[in-house]
Amino acid sequence: MKRDKYQWTRRAMWVVQSATLLILMLGLSSGVRAVTKENADAEYTKGDYQQAVKDYEEVLRSGANADIYYNLGNAYFRLDNITKAILNYERAMLMQPGNADIRFNLEFARSKTIDKITPESEMFFVTWYKTLVNYTSVDGWACCAILSIMIALLLALVYLFSPRVWMRKLSFFMGLALFFLFIFSNLFAYQQYKELTCRTGAIVIVPSAVVKKTPTDNGTDQFVIHEGTKVNITDEGMKDWRGIRLADGREGWIPASQIEKI
């Protein structure tokens, strides 16, 4: 009898402890603000850019999004943090390379940096090809590929079964053009995907950085670059150093802690 009473008491205590713990957890969770893009946008509209930055970064923990990166860049720009603004505009551009607003704000932010780097000249068709690839995003080119092949298949049916000669000729040439569009859309989508996943771009995040000839502190100084400058990482073989190349062709080594990958 005493044993049954003891077991009942233990069970009652366990139930009380569990209920208390559950109430505490519910209380804590209700006190945590679920941050959304709308919350961050509201803070930005009010002019509380510090809170907007925190909210946008919290939203990004749930997944990358070009619009969030763009808005985060705007918030940093309002706080006069040009480096962080450029970094987030660049990340937004990777996801939506054809977005004119992102490109404009990125170029405007770059105009506020110290280094004015003139890119190496390239053949006109290379520039044209890059512009075409960056006309839209991976998803945009993927949709274009799907639509073009579907319409091409319908035109193939018209070519096979239409009794009219002119209709067959028209469907043949239109289908052929759409088939080539399908191929190039896939190629451009792959280029965009590769750019998005194999990120080699980085932004200098320190006021000034000395680029060395070799990856050592005692290496010969090559040149100095400043915060906000974009570099391309060419070598990640060293633990604390990164081989970099600038748009104008200059190369060297820089401490890994002085740049942040896009």
LINKAKA-V941317 format. One line per field, one symbol per residue. psi: psi as a letter, one per 30 degrees, with the letter a starting at -180 (. if undefined). A space follows every 50 residues. Layout:
psi: ???
This chain:
psi: eeeeeeeeeeeeeeeeeeeeeeeeeeeeeffkkjkleeeeeeeeefgiee eeeeeeeeefffkkkeeeeeeeeeeeefggieeeeeeeeeeeeefifgje eeeeeeeeeefflekjkjlkklkefeeeeeeeegeaaeeeeeeeeeeeee eeeeeeeeeefkfkeeeeeeeeeeeeeeeeeeeeeeeeeeeeeeeeeikf llkkglekkkklelhlfglkkelkllkfkklkkfkgfkeglkklklfgfk lakkkffflkk.
